[in-house]
Amino acid sequence: MHHKKVSINIPVYQVENYLERAVDSALAQTLEEKEIILVDDGSLDASAQICDHYAQTYPELIQVIHKENEGLGMARNTGIRLATGEYIAFLDSDDAVEPEMYEEMYAKAIEDQCDIVMCDVKIIYVEEGRTSVVSSYPSQEVDLSDYIANGNNITYSVNKLFRRSIWEENQYEKMLFEDISLIPSLMTKYSAIGYVPKPFYCYYRRSDTLSTSMVGEMVDIVQALRNFIDHSDVAYRDEVIYCAAKQIYWNMTKSRELFQADFINLLKEYQKDFLLNPYIPQDKSVKKILDFLAKEVIPATIICVHIHRPVSQAYMDTIQKNFPKAKLIDANETYFAFEQLPENIQNAQLNGNWSYVEEYYALKILCEQGGIVLNPDMQANLNLQKLRLSHIFFGFEDAEALSTGCYGALKEHYVVQALLDTYRIDSIYNKAFLPLSERLRDFLILHFHLKTNGRKQLLKNEVQIHLPSVLAYDMKDGENCAKKWEIAVPDGYELVSDKVLKMWSDRIMENWNLYKQEREHSARAKGKVAPAKPAPPPSNQIIEKRIEEVKKKYETSTCWRLTKPLRMLANLWRRRKRRS
């Protein structure tokens, strides 16, 4: 078999609008001895047919393989196994390459006997209509340690040419961010690195680009960075840690704030390496991540307690969708031995008071393991991840009552321990089987001076109390993390209790009255006095004209749109009050 100089590996998935551009740019390469491998990763659009057409048109140059969908990394592995080239290149199916790319990079590889050759990247912002060039390294002669620490595009697969023998010992993992997991560690192991300082690779950045559409998924980037640190050559440990630190900093502050807790845990795993690293203190931005090392975060554990009732499939689907990497504690009446339970819990269990027992079980598991208690009647979304940055949190259900459908804390938090103690003493709480919400409210009032006003509070810089819209009802304010779902609500509508409705409407009127008082006070301070005689009433024409001016000015404003739900709630409450 005659081996080609370069095998161009193109994974394909749902890119019918861009695939021809990518393949045509590969066909246009000035390098003669090449092969193109198209790996269709289970595309459901016309991509598979386009691949077949190219393979039939260029049978000597192009081969195609169709496989079930497994992700980008697995598709690249498939292409690697089929490759016969001396070197292997990767081209994303929605990008393109300049005609001279592989000829010049191959020439550089042969001249310097390189294991890996890289080039610069041209980023084309499609919607914005602009282009920028990202240089991989400041000089043509690459210092490997300096490149690992300070080079650009170190995590890219697509701007590099790899000796095929590299892939006999390495492969991509089945995960998102497979480049970050593998490529930087390869750069530390294969020191013969070449560089062609030309922007040969054209990366098209669009809102529907594969790399950006995955951002909303649960980030495998934490595991990818862990793999990078663990699998890199120990000779470049300091440089690797600094490179990882820059990735962590960018993701924590710019890209994936929802998952800050996961990045903090990653920092703690390698605390010694980050604190002793010589590069981080010299970087004013990156060294900020060291501040997070002292921060405790709630474990990624979801605690679901259900006694004598099934858990809905919708609940499990929610957990799988939003917390695929979380530990799920699925507890029922067999989780604790009956004889180890407090007497009043035993009595409640014998009497069939299951909700009372569930609350105790959830509280005890939370104390032992830490995490987030999520009642089977609550629906959680990805925003719940943000709450892990607190040491302990609760939320109002209405203006007075606290919700016990969703709350969280660190392992063995003293507040949770104190609440558990209330179940073991002889008190009215246990004699009357009072729910956790009442114990919690009274405890926080007594020890933390909680104000039962339905407002957000931070008690003694420790206990975070959230609005009802966060952990009870979906108020469409962008903060909701978990809501009740026992009542089916049609699309486009929202479920709001009478208590919550009254609370929010009262708050609107309260704020409006405060605004009027401040306005009147300001007018008096400036010496403005109301006229002795009122002005004559305006005519109907003047009134109508003024109404139109106000409508045109305010109904098109952002403020008017954002406050519309609150005005609707206030009007609804006024109508209900008049009817009653």
Summary of the structure (lengths in Angstrom):
residues: 580
radius of gyration: 30.9
end to end distance: 89.4
largest distance: 104.9
contacts: 1756
relative contact order: 0.06
helix: 47%
strand: 17%
